Amino acid sequence: MKVSIITVCFNSALFISTAIESVLAQSYTDIEYIVIDGDSKDGTLDVINKYADRIAHIVSEPDKGIYDAMNKGLALATGDVIGILNSDDFYPHSDVVSEVVKELSLRSNIDIVLGSVDFVMPKDLEKPIRLYSSADFISWKLRFGLSPPHPGAFIKKSAYERAGMYKMGYKIAADFDMFVRMLLVMHFSYITLDKVLVRMRIGGASTSGINSYIVSTKEMARSLKENKVYSSILIVLMRLPVKSLQIILIKLGVK
């Protein structure tokens, strides 16, 4: 089973080496690594090129944002399974891809593996401060804006071919829209793993405060409406107290 990993980046010179090295350190050997850079001006490409002999495709050119970059990566990917690792994220250990492939090998009918993500501060990559779990995810929760973590998803190429690319009309929630299409509209099969597959630095587009929350809420409600899934912006707003409760329980050591 061939696995394509796509990393998209823009002005990521400070962190991208951690992402790249976590992919290159994977014990699973049949990996096609693709890096899509949005014409960075801070030396990102210089960092990427240090690893060029171990990266299958490197593209550096202007794009229309993160989802345009992801679509470029999807167009290049030839793997049976595709994972998207953002430039400030990384795999926490060397057996992540092997574990995903093992699960898919045991269940040939599964389209999507959903793993968990934990968050760290940029100055301490070893100490998680929050868990974004997929373990209790059920597809109907998307109606409430409760999505599995996109970085923790490994999706078969055949599923992308049926569902299409990420929609360009979203600033933050095109990944949410992809899950809505795949899981609520097209009913693709999935499994959830109670395992952390990706570690994420705090401060990305989806973790950057109240403005991000407002934009994502509007975009989630719009996606559900466009896909003819019953919901409303008030229902989607309910995800904030639910997430807050989850964080409190995690800090208290209650699962």
C-alpha positions in Angstrom: 0.0 0.0 0.0 1.6 3.3 -1.1 1.0 6.3 1.1 1.3 9.9 -0.2 2.0 12.6 2.4 1.4 16.2 1.4 2.9 19.2 3.2 1.7 22.6 2.2 3.6 25.7 3.4 4.1 29.4 3.1 6.9 31.3 4.8 7.5 28.4 7.1 11.3 28.4 7.4 11.2 28.4 11.2 9.2 25.1 11.6 9.1 23.1 8.4 12.2 21.1 9.0 10.5 19.4 12.0 7.5 18.4 9.7 9.8 17.1 7.0 12.1 15.1 9.3 9.1 13.5 11.0 7.9 12.2 7.6 11.4 11.0 6.6 11.8 9.2 9.9 8.8 7.0 9.3 9.4 3.3 9.6 7.0 2.6 6.7 9.0 2.7 3.5 6.5 3.1 0.7 5.9 6.8 1.1 5.6 9.4 -1.6 6.3 12.8 0.0 5.0 15.9 -1.7 5.8 19.5 -0.6 3.8 22.4 -2.0 5.2 25.9 -1.2 3.3 29.1 -1.9 6.3 31.0 -3.2 7.7 31.7 0.2 10.1 34.7 0.7 11.7 33.7 4.0 14.0 30.9 3.0 11.5 28.1 3.3 12.5 26.7 -0.1 16.1 26.6 1.0 15.2 24.5 3.9 13.0 22.2 1.8 15.8 21.8 -0.8 18.1 20.4 1.9 15.9 17.3 1.8 15.2 17.3 -2.0 16.7 13.9 -2.7 14.1 12.3 -0.4 11.1 14.3 -1.5 9.2 13.0 -4.5 7.7 16.3 -5.6 8.6 19.9 -4.7 6.4 22.7 -6.1 7.1 26.4 -5.2 4.8 28.9 -6.9 2.1 31.4 -5.9 -1.2 29.9 -5.0 -4.7 31.0 -3.8 -4.3 29.8 -0.3 -3.9 26.7 1.8 -6.7 24.7 0.1 -5.4 25.5 -3.4 -2.0 24.2 -2.2 -3.7 21.0 -0.9 -5.4 20.5 -4.2 -2.1 20.8 -6.1 -0.8 18.1 -3.8 -3.8 15.9 -4.4 -3.4 16.2 -8.1 0.2 15.0 -7.9 -0.4 12.2 -5.4 -0.2 8.6 -6.7 -0.6 6.8 -3.4 -3.4 4.5 -2.4 -3.8 6.6 0.8 -3.2 10.3 1.4 -2.3 12.2 4.5 -1.9 16.0 4.8 0.7 17.2 7.2 0.8 21.0 7.7 4.2 22.7 7.9 4.0 23.5 11.6 2.7 20.0 12.5 4.7 16.8 12.8 4.3 13.1 13.4 5.1 12.3 17.1 6.8 9.0 16.4 8.2 6.9 13.6 5.4 4.3 13.4 2.4 6.6 12.6 2.1 5.6 8.9 2.7 1.9 9.7 -0.1 2.0 12.2 -2.5 3.6 9.7 -1.5 1.1 7.0 -2.0 -1.8 9.4 -5.6 -0.7 10.2 -6.4 -0.3 6.5 -4.9 -3.7 5.7 -7.2 -5.3 8.2 -10.3 -3.6 6.8 -10.2 -3.3 3.0 -13.6 -1.6 2.9 -12.6 1.4 4.9 -12.2 4.7 3.1 -10.9 6.9 6.0 -8.8 6.5 9.1 -9.4 9.2 11.7 -6.7 9.6 14.3 -6.3 12.1 17.2 -4.1 15.3 17.3 -2.5 16.9 20.3 -1.3 20.4 20.7 1.9 21.8 22.0 3.4 25.2 22.5 6.2 26.1 20.0 8.8 26.3 22.7 8.0 22.8 24.2 7.2 20.1 21.6 7.3 17.3 24.1 4.5 18.4 26.4 1.0 18.2 25.1 -1.4 20.8 26.5 -4.6 19.8 24.8 -6.0 16.7 23.1 -8.2 16.8 20.0 -9.5 13.3 20.0 -11.2 11.3 17.2 -12.0 8.4 19.5 -15.6 9.3 20.1 -16.3 11.0 16.8 -19.6 9.9 15.0 -20.5 11.5 11.7 -23.8 13.0 12.9 -21.7 15.3 15.1 -20.8 17.3 12.0 -24.3 18.8 12.1 -23.1 20.6 15.3 -19.8 21.7 13.8 -17.9 19.0 15.7 -15.4 17.7 13.2 -12.6 15.2 13.6 -9.1 16.8 13.3 -8.2 17.1 9.7 -4.4 16.6 10.2 -5.2 13.3 11.8 -7.1 12.0 8.8 -5.7 9.5 6.3 -8.0 9.2 3.3 -7.9 6.8 0.4 -7.2 8.4 -3.0 -10.3 6.7 -4.4 -12.4 8.6 -1.8 -10.9 12.0 -3.0 -11.6 10.9 -6.6 -15.3 10.4 -5.8 -15.7 13.4 -3.5 -13.7 16.0 -5.4 -11.1 18.6 -4.4 -11.2 21.0 -1.5 -13.6 23.9 -2.3 -11.8 27.2 -2.9 -14.6 29.4 -1.4 -13.7 28.7 2.2 -10.9 30.4 4.2 -10.8 28.0 7.1 -13.5 25.3 6.8 -12.9 23.6 3.4 -11.6 20.6 5.3 -14.9 20.5 7.4 -16.8 20.8 4.1 -14.8 17.8 2.8 -15.8 15.7 5.8 -19.4 16.7 5.4 -19.4 15.6 1.7 -17.5 12.4 2.5 -19.3 11.3 5.7 -22.8 12.8 5.7 -23.6 13.1 2.0 -21.7 10.2 0.4 -21.5 8.0 3.6 -17.9 6.9 3.1 -16.8 4.2 5.6 -14.4 5.2 8.4 -12.8 4.1 11.6 -11.6 6.2 14.5 -8.4 5.4 16.4 -7.8 6.3 20.0 -4.2 7.2 19.0 -2.4 10.5 18.5 -1.2 10.6 14.9 -0.2 14.2 14.6 1.2 16.8 17.0 0.3 20.4 16.2 1.8 23.7 17.3 -0.7 26.2 18.8 -1.3 29.2 16.5 -2.4 27.8 13.2 -5.3 29.0 11.1 -7.8 26.9 13.0 -6.4 27.6 16.5 -5.9 31.4 16.4 -8.7 32.8 18.5 -12.1 34.4 18.4 -11.9 35.8 14.8 -11.1 32.3 13.6 -14.0 30.9 15.6 -16.4 33.4 14.0 -15.2 32.8 10.5 -15.2 29.0 10.9 -18.7 29.0 12.4 -20.2 30.9 9.5 -18.4 28.7 7.0 -19.5 25.5 8.7 -23.1 26.6 8.7 -22.8 27.5 5.0 -21.2 24.1 4.1 -24.0 22.2 5.9 -26.6 24.3 4.1 -25.0 23.9 0.7 -24.8 20.1 1.2 -28.5 20.0 2.3 -27.7 18.8 5.8 -30.1 19.9 8.4 -28.4 22.3 10.8 -28.2 26.1 11.5 -25.7 28.6 12.7 -27.2 28.4 16.2 -26.7 24.6 16.3 -23.1 25.0 15.0 -22.4 27.6 17.8 -23.1 24.9 20.3 -19.7 23.3 19.6 -17.9 25.9 21.7 -19.3 24.9 25.1 -18.9 21.2 24.2 -15.2 21.7 23.3 -14.7 23.8 26.4 -16.1 21.0 28.5 -13.8 18.5 26.8 -10.8 20.6 27.6 -11.8 20.9 31.2 -12.3 17.1 31.5 -9.0 16.4 29.9 -7.2 18.8 32.4 -9.0 17.0 35.2 -7.9 13.6 33.9 -11.4 12.5 33.0 -11.9 10.9 29.6 
